[in-house]
Amino acid sequence: MKKIFANGTDEAAFLADLKKRSGETNKKVTEVVSEIIENVKENGDEAVKNYTLKFDGNLPQYYEVPREVINDALTEADQDFVNALLNAQANIADFHQKQVEQSFISPKENGVILGQRIRGLERVGLYVPGGTAAYPSSVLMNAIPAKIAGVKEIIMVTPPLKDGTPNKDILVAAAICGVDRIFLSGGAQAIAALAYGTEEIPKCDKIVGPGNIYVATAKKLLYGVVDIDMIAGPSEILVIADETADPKFAAADLMSQAEHDVLASAIMVTTSEKLADETIKEIDRQKEYLSRKSIIEKSLEDYGAIIIADSRERCVELANEIAPEHLEVLMKDPFELLGSLDNAGSIFLGNYASEPLGDYFAGPNHVLPTSGTARFFSPLGVASFTKRTSYTYYTEEALREAKDDIVLIAEREGLTAHANAIKVRFED
């Protein structure tokens, strides 16, 4: 990993280069995905199945996974794995239950009644990668808040394995979370099917879940036809640390994100050059027994760095500038800094709040803003699956009292029909 001293120039140059990794989607990918979307829009399930045959080499055993297959996956699964998912589910549900917003009504003394109604979306599509990149934890993190929000139906799409069957770990997680229907389809064609609806796959109001560049591009192009969770970039972690941090922990946590992808970013900002040197040694030692060593090395070489700052305050400034997906605070009295850390998807405080705890188990959502968008985006949560409608009731007398102000503003804007709609109610 590069070692950079924060002098106002060197770290700025590194961070500028870092931003380039999340550039515009490849033009060729966009052209391919646009063609797929149009074909699915016009030809529905036939197009979806033809793309499955084209990209996967054969059609799955079934298009929609039968309910008995889902139930059998749960009953036949390793009980320790099931128990681990159930424990994670309990934590995730407990955290997200606290996010539930209440509708409200606000009556006034003059007879005016104002209010807001909150309710869950009708139907949500959940994309889950298949094969070796199958993540049952993503099923939990997306489906649980959707259910708590009151979403009436969750439709999952996931690519089949090479033998045409679904990934059983994904089915187990889906069964535990109460996913309603599962279709064996992946890629941009599955996203298009969820957005427009086909003869068999129902049209959804929102699509959530991770995927490759084709999936991400399809979601981006279809935003507006359907809502989406976010346009996610490569995974990232920032560790801010002082001399009290354990270099073994820091090294392990940095590599836990570097292993995701060669484009992943793992950065440490520290007040201790000694810690920086020891962390680099620990990375060299620990990576030798990790299965994704080559990915880790490439990620750290291209997008990793240890930045040495002169104070805790400078560490916080850099953290807010980077606005990372995951932020670990390996510092003395970490809660003292919490109020100053404004830009991060999820913050992990202290030596024993390792980032993978958040990926799988603790409760806060692991679907987080990336590429600096934590400056203005929030993690996936219950509110992501709700819609709000406001309502207004005015009596004649209440409107009479307000009419002159309304008419004045409308006429100042040149919208005389707006003004007229108020004035006609009080003409003799």
C-alpha positions as CSV (number, residue, x, y, z in Angstrom):
1,M,0.0,0.0,0.0
2,K,1.1,3.5,-0.7
3,K,2.1,5.6,2.3
4,I,1.1,9.3,2.0
5,F,1.8,12.2,4.3
6,A,-1.1,14.6,4.4
7,N,0.4,17.9,3.3
8,G,-2.5,19.3,1.4
9,T,-1.1,18.3,-1.9
10,D,-0.2,14.6,-2.0
11,E,-3.4,13.3,-0.3
12,A,-5.5,15.6,-2.6
13,A,-3.8,14.1,-5.7
14,F,-4.5,10.6,-4.5
15,L,-8.2,11.3,-3.7
16,A,-8.6,12.9,-7.1
17,D,-7.3,9.8,-8.8
18,L,-9.6,7.7,-6.6
19,K,-12.7,9.5,-7.9
20,K,-11.8,8.5,-11.5
21,R,-12.5,4.8,-10.8
22,S,-16.2,5.5,-10.7
23,G,-16.5,7.1,-14.1
24,E,-19.3,7.0,-16.6
25,T,-20.6,3.6,-17.6
26,N,-18.9,2.1,-20.6
27,K,-20.7,3.3,-23.8
28,K,-20.7,-0.2,-25.3
29,V,-22.3,-1.6,-22.2
30,T,-25.0,1.1,-22.4
31,E,-25.8,0.2,-26.0
32,V,-26.1,-3.5,-25.2
33,V,-28.3,-2.9,-22.2
34,S,-30.5,-0.5,-24.1
35,E,-31.1,-3.1,-26.8
36,I,-32.0,-5.7,-24.1
37,I,-34.4,-3.4,-22.4
38,E,-36.2,-2.6,-25.6
39,N,-36.5,-6.3,-26.6
40,V,-37.9,-7.3,-23.2
41,K,-40.3,-4.3,-23.3
42,E,-41.6,-5.5,-26.7
43,N,-41.4,-9.3,-26.4
44,G,-41.6,-10.0,-22.6
45,D,-40.8,-13.5,-21.3
46,E,-39.8,-14.8,-24.8
47,A,-37.0,-12.2,-24.9
48,V,-36.0,-12.9,-21.2
49,K,-35.7,-16.6,-21.9
50,N,-33.8,-16.1,-25.1
51,Y,-31.2,-14.0,-23.3
52,T,-30.9,-16.6,-20.6
53,L,-30.3,-19.2,-23.3
54,K,-27.8,-16.9,-25.1
55,F,-25.8,-15.9,-22.0
56,D,-26.1,-19.0,-19.8
57,G,-26.1,-21.7,-22.6
58,N,-29.3,-23.4,-21.4
59,L,-32.7,-22.7,-19.9
60,P,-33.3,-23.4,-16.2
61,Q,-35.4,-26.3,-15.0
62,Y,-38.2,-23.9,-14.4
63,Y,-38.8,-20.2,-14.9
64,E,-40.6,-19.6,-11.6
65,V,-39.3,-21.6,-8.7
66,P,-42.1,-23.7,-7.3
67,R,-43.1,-23.0,-3.7
68,E,-42.3,-26.6,-2.7
69,V,-38.7,-26.2,-3.9
70,I,-38.3,-23.1,-1.8
71,N,-39.7,-24.9,1.3
72,D,-37.6,-28.0,0.7
73,A,-34.4,-25.8,0.5
74,L,-35.2,-24.5,4.0
75,T,-36.1,-27.9,5.5
76,E,-33.1,-29.6,4.0
77,A,-30.5,-26.8,4.8
78,D,-27.7,-27.1,7.3
79,Q,-29.3,-26.2,10.6
80,D,-26.3,-24.1,11.8
81,F,-26.6,-22.0,8.6
82,V,-30.3,-21.6,9.1
83,N,-29.8,-20.6,12.8
84,A,-27.1,-18.0,11.8
85,L,-29.5,-16.5,9.3
86,L,-32.3,-16.4,11.8
87,N,-30.1,-14.7,14.4
88,A,-29.1,-12.1,11.8
89,Q,-32.7,-11.7,10.8
90,A,-33.7,-10.9,14.4
91,N,-31.0,-8.2,14.6
92,I,-31.9,-6.7,11.3
93,A,-35.6,-6.7,12.0
94,D,-35.1,-5.1,15.4
95,F,-33.0,-2.3,14.0
96,H,-35.3,-1.5,11.1
97,Q,-38.5,-1.7,13.2
98,K,-37.3,1.5,14.9
99,Q,-37.3,3.3,11.5
100,V,-41.0,3.0,11.0
101,E,-42.7,6.3,10.4
102,Q,-46.2,7.1,11.5
103,S,-48.9,8.8,9.5
104,F,-50.2,12.0,11.1
105,I,-53.2,14.3,11.1
106,S,-53.0,17.9,12.2
107,P,-56.4,19.6,12.8
108,K,-56.4,23.4,13.3
109,E,-58.8,25.5,15.4
110,N,-60.3,27.1,12.3
111,G,-61.5,23.8,10.9
112,V,-58.5,23.1,8.6
113,I,-57.3,19.6,8.6
114,L,-53.8,18.7,7.3
115,G,-52.1,15.3,7.3
116,Q,-49.7,12.8,5.8
117,R,-50.4,9.2,5.0
118,I,-47.5,6.7,4.9
119,R,-47.8,3.2,3.4
120,G,-45.7,0.6,1.8
121,L,-45.1,0.2,-1.9
122,E,-47.4,-2.3,-3.7
123,R,-44.7,-4.5,-5.2
124,V,-40.9,-4.5,-5.1
125,G,-38.4,-6.4,-7.2
126,L,-35.3,-7.9,-5.6
127,Y,-32.3,-8.8,-7.7
128,V,-29.9,-11.3,-6.2
129,P,-26.7,-12.4,-8.0
130,G,-26.3,-16.1,-8.5
131,G,-23.5,-18.6,-8.9
132,T,-20.3,-18.0,-6.9
133,A,-21.4,-14.4,-6.2
134,A,-24.5,-15.4,-4.3
135,Y,-25.1,-13.4,-1.1
136,P,-27.9,-14.6,1.1
137,S,-27.1,-11.7,3.4
138,S,-28.3,-9.3,0.6
139,V,-31.7,-11.1,0.6
140,L,-32.0,-10.3,4.3
141,M,-30.9,-6.7,4.0
142,N,-33.3,-5.9,1.2
143,A,-36.4,-8.0,2.0
144,I,-36.6,-7.4,5.8
145,P,-37.0,-3.6,5.7
146,A,-39.4,-4.0,2.7
147,K,-41.6,-6.3,4.8
148,I,-41.5,-4.0,7.8
149,A,-42.5,-1.1,5.5
150,G,-45.6,-2.9,4.5
151,V,-44.7,-3.9,0.9
152,K,-47.4,-6.2,-0.2
153,E,-45.4,-8.4,-2.6
154,I,-41.7,-9.1,-3.1
155,I,-40.6,-10.6,-6.5
156,M,-37.1,-12.0,-6.6
157,V,-35.1,-12.6,-9.7
158,T,-31.8,-14.5,-9.5
159,P,-29.7,-16.3,-12.2
160,P,-29.7,-20.1,-12.2
161,L,-26.6,-22.2,-11.6
162,K,-24.9,-23.9,-14.5
163,D,-27.1,-27.0,-14.0
164,G,-30.3,-24.9,-14.3
165,T,-31.2,-25.0,-10.6
166,P,-31.4,-22.1,-8.1
167,N,-28.8,-21.4,-5.5
168,K,-30.1,-23.1,-2.4
169,D,-28.6,-20.7,0.0
170,I,-30.5,-17.9,-1.7
171,L,-33.7,-19.9,-1.5
172,V,-33.2,-20.5,2.3
173,A,-32.7,-16.7,2.9
174,A,-35.8,-16.0,0.7
175,A,-37.9,-18.5,2.6
176,I,-36.8,-17.0,6.0
177,C,-37.7,-13.5,4.8
178,G,-41.0,-14.3,3.2
179,V,-40.1,-13.5,-0.4
180,D,-43.3,-14.1,-2.3
181,R,-42.2,-15.3,-5.8
182,I,-38.8,-16.2,-7.3
183,F,-37.9,-16.3,-11.0
184,L,-34.7,-17.8,-12.4
185,S,-33.4,-15.0,-14.6
186,G,-30.5,-12.7,-14.3
187,G,-28.8,-9.8,-16.0
188,A,-30.3,-6.7,-17.6
189,Q,-33.1,-8.7,-19.0
190,A,-34.4,-9.6,-15.5
191,I,-34.2,-5.9,-14.5
192,A,-36.2,-4.9,-17.6
193,A,-38.8,-7.6,-16.8
194,L,-39.3,-6.3,-13.3
195,A,-39.6,-2.7,-14.6
196,Y,-42.1,-3.3,-17.4
197,G,-43.7,-6.6,-16.3
198,T,-44.2,-9.6,-18.6
199,E,-46.8,-12.3,-19.0
200,E,-45.3,-14.1,-16.0
201,I,-43.1,-11.6,-14.1
202,P,-45.2,-8.9,-12.4
203,K,-44.4,-5.2,-12.9
204,C,-42.7,-3.7,-9.8
205,D,-42.7,-0.2,-8.3
206,K,-39.1,-0.4,-7.2
207,I,-36.0,-2.6,-7.9
208,V,-33.4,-3.2,-5.3
209,G,-30.3,-5.4,-5.0
210,P,-26.7,-5.6,-6.2
211,G,-25.5,-6.8,-9.6
212,N,-22.8,-6.6,-12.2
213,I,-22.2,-3.6,-14.6
214,Y,-25.1,-4.8,-16.9
215,V,-27.5,-4.9,-14.0
216,A,-26.4,-1.6,-12.6
217,T,-26.6,0.0,-16.1
218,A,-30.1,-1.4,-16.6
219,K,-31.2,0.0,-13.3
220,K,-29.8,3.4,-14.2
221,L,-31.5,3.5,-17.6
222,L,-34.8,2.4,-16.2
223,Y,-34.9,4.8,-13.3
224,G,-38.0,6.9,-13.8
225,V,-39.9,3.9,-15.3
226,V,-39.4,2.3,-11.9
227,D,-37.7,3.5,-8.7
228,I,-34.4,2.0,-7.7
229,D,-32.4,1.8,-4.5
230,M,-29.2,3.4,-5.7
231,I,-26.5,3.2,-8.4
232,A,-23.8,1.5,-6.4
233,G,-20.1,1.8,-7.2
234,P,-17.2,-0.4,-6.1
235,S,-17.0,-1.2,-2.4
236,E,-14.9,1.0,-0.1
237,I,-13.7,1.3,3.5
238,L,-12.0,4.0,5.3
239,V,-10.3,3.3,8.7
240,I,-9.3,6.3,10.8
241,A,-6.9,5.2,13.6
242,D,-4.5,6.4,16.2
243,E,-1.6,4.8,18.1
244,T,-4.1,2.8,20.3
245,A,-5.3,0.8,17.3
246,D,-4.2,-2.8,16.8
247,P,-2.4,-3.2,13.3
248,K,-3.7,-6.7,13.0
249,F,-7.3,-5.5,13.2
250,A,-6.7,-2.6,10.9
251,A,-5.0,-4.8,8.2
252,A,-7.7,-7.4,8.4
253,D,-10.5,-4.9,8.1
254,L,-8.9,-3.1,5.1
255,M,-8.6,-6.4,3.3
256,S,-12.1,-7.4,4.1
257,Q,-13.3,-4.8,1.6
258,A,-10.3,-5.1,-0.8
259,E,-11.3,-8.7,-1.6
260,H,-14.6,-7.6,-3.1
261,D,-13.2,-6.3,-6.4
262,V,-10.0,-5.0,-8.0
263,L,-11.8,-1.7,-8.1
264,A,-12.5,-1.7,-4.3
265,S,-10.9,1.0,-2.2
266,A,-9.3,0.5,1.2
267,I,-7.8,3.5,2.9
268,M,-6.5,4.2,6.4
269,V,-6.0,7.7,7.8
270,T,-3.9,7.7,10.9
271,T,-2.0,10.0,13.3
272,S,0.7,7.3,13.8
273,E,3.4,6.5,11.3
274,K,4.4,3.5,13.4
275,L,0.8,2.1,13.1
276,A,1.0,2.7,9.3
277,D,4.2,0.7,9.0
278,E,2.9,-2.1,11.2
279,T,-0.3,-2.3,9.3
280,I,1.5,-2.7,6.0
281,K,3.5,-5.6,7.5
282,E,0.3,-7.2,8.8
283,I,-1.3,-6.9,5.4
284,D,1.7,-8.7,3.8
285,R,1.5,-11.4,6.5
286,Q,-2.2,-12.0,6.5
287,K,-2.9,-11.9,2.8
288,E,-0.8,-15.0,2.2
289,Y,-3.5,-17.3,3.7
290,L,-6.5,-15.5,2.1
291,S,-8.3,-17.1,-0.9
292,R,-8.7,-13.9,-2.8
293,K,-5.1,-12.7,-2.4
294,S,-4.7,-11.6,-6.0
295,I,-7.8,-9.4,-5.9
296,I,-6.7,-7.9,-2.6
297,E,-3.2,-7.1,-4.0
298,K,-4.5,-5.4,-7.1
299,S,-7.1,-3.4,-5.2
300,L,-4.6,-2.2,-2.6
301,E,-2.0,-1.4,-5.2
302,D,-4.4,0.7,-7.3
303,Y,-6.8,2.2,-4.9
304,G,-5.4,1.6,-1.4
305,A,-3.3,4.0,0.7
306,I,-2.4,4.9,4.3
307,I,-2.5,8.6,4.8
308,I,-0.6,10.0,7.8
309,A,-2.3,13.1,9.3
310,D,-1.1,15.3,12.1
311,S,-4.2,15.3,14.3
312,R,-7.5,13.6,15.0
313,E,-9.3,16.6,13.6
314,R,-7.5,16.2,10.3
315,C,-8.5,12.6,10.2
316,V,-12.1,13.6,10.6
317,E,-11.8,16.3,7.9
318,L,-10.5,13.7,5.5
319,A,-13.2,11.2,6.4
320,N,-15.9,13.8,5.7
321,E,-14.2,14.7,2.4
322,I,-13.9,11.0,1.3
323,A,-17.5,10.3,2.4
324,P,-16.9,6.5,2.5
325,E,-19.3,3.6,2.2
326,H,-17.9,2.1,5.4
327,L,-16.0,4.1,8.1
328,E,-14.2,2.4,11.0
329,V,-13.0,4.5,13.9
330,L,-10.1,2.7,15.6
331,M,-9.3,5.5,18.0
332,K,-9.3,6.2,21.7
333,D,-12.8,7.3,22.8
334,P,-14.4,6.9,19.4
335,F,-17.8,8.2,20.5
336,E,-16.2,11.6,21.0
337,L,-15.8,11.8,17.2
338,L,-19.2,10.5,16.3
339,G,-20.9,14.0,16.2
340,S,-18.2,15.3,13.8
341,L,-18.4,12.4,11.3
342,D,-21.1,13.7,8.9
343,N,-20.4,11.9,5.7
344,A,-20.4,8.1,5.8
345,G,-22.8,5.3,4.9
346,S,-22.2,3.3,8.1
347,I,-19.9,4.0,11.0
348,F,-18.2,1.3,13.0
349,L,-16.9,2.4,16.4
350,G,-14.1,0.7,18.4
351,N,-11.9,-2.3,18.0
352,Y,-14.6,-4.9,18.0
353,A,-17.1,-3.3,15.5
354,S,-15.4,-4.8,12.5
355,E,-17.0,-4.0,9.2
356,P,-18.1,-7.6,8.4
357,L,-20.3,-7.4,11.5
358,G,-22.3,-4.8,9.6
359,D,-22.4,-6.9,6.4
360,Y,-24.0,-9.9,8.0
361,F,-25.3,-9.5,11.5
362,A,-25.5,-6.4,13.7
363,G,-28.7,-4.9,12.3
364,P,-28.0,-1.7,10.3
365,N,-28.4,-2.1,6.6
366,H,-25.4,-3.0,4.4
367,V,-26.8,-1.4,1.3
368,L,-24.9,1.8,1.5
369,P,-24.0,4.9,-0.7
370,T,-20.7,4.6,-2.4
371,S,-18.3,6.9,-4.4
372,G,-18.7,9.9,-2.1
373,T,-22.5,9.9,-2.4
374,A,-22.8,9.5,1.4
375,R,-22.6,13.3,1.3
376,F,-26.3,13.3,0.3
377,F,-27.6,9.7,0.1
378,S,-28.6,7.4,3.0
379,P,-28.5,3.7,3.6
380,L,-31.3,1.5,2.5
381,G,-34.0,1.3,5.1
382,V,-37.7,1.1,5.8
383,A,-38.3,4.6,4.3
384,S,-36.9,3.3,1.0
385,F,-40.0,1.1,0.6
386,T,-42.7,3.6,1.6
387,K,-44.5,6.4,-0.2
388,R,-46.0,9.5,1.4
389,T,-49.2,11.3,0.5
390,S,-50.2,14.6,2.1
391,Y,-53.9,15.7,2.3
392,T,-55.6,19.0,3.0
393,Y,-59.1,20.0,4.0
394,Y,-60.2,23.7,4.3
395,T,-63.5,25.2,5.4
396,E,-65.0,28.1,3.4
397,E,-64.1,30.5,6.2
398,A,-60.5,29.3,6.4
399,L,-60.1,29.7,2.6
400,R,-61.7,33.2,2.7
401,E,-59.1,34.2,5.3
402,A,-56.3,33.0,3.1
403,K,-57.6,33.9,-0.4
404,D,-56.0,37.3,-0.7
405,D,-52.5,36.0,-0.1
406,I,-53.0,33.1,-2.4
407,V,-54.3,35.3,-5.2
408,L,-51.5,37.8,-4.7
409,I,-48.8,35.1,-5.0
410,A,-50.5,33.4,-8.0
411,E,-50.8,36.7,-9.9
412,R,-47.3,37.7,-9.1
413,E,-46.2,34.4,-10.8
414,G,-48.4,35.2,-13.8
415,L,-50.7,32.2,-13.2
416,T,-54.1,33.8,-13.5
417,A,-55.9,30.5,-13.7
418,H,-54.5,29.6,-10.3
419,A,-55.8,32.9,-8.9
420,N,-59.1,32.4,-10.6
421,A,-59.7,29.0,-9.0
422,I,-59.6,30.8,-5.7
423,K,-61.5,33.9,-6.6
424,V,-64.5,32.1,-8.2
425,R,-65.4,30.6,-4.9
426,F,-66.1,34.0,-3.4
427,E,-67.9,35.7,-6.3
428,D,-71.4,37.1,-5.6
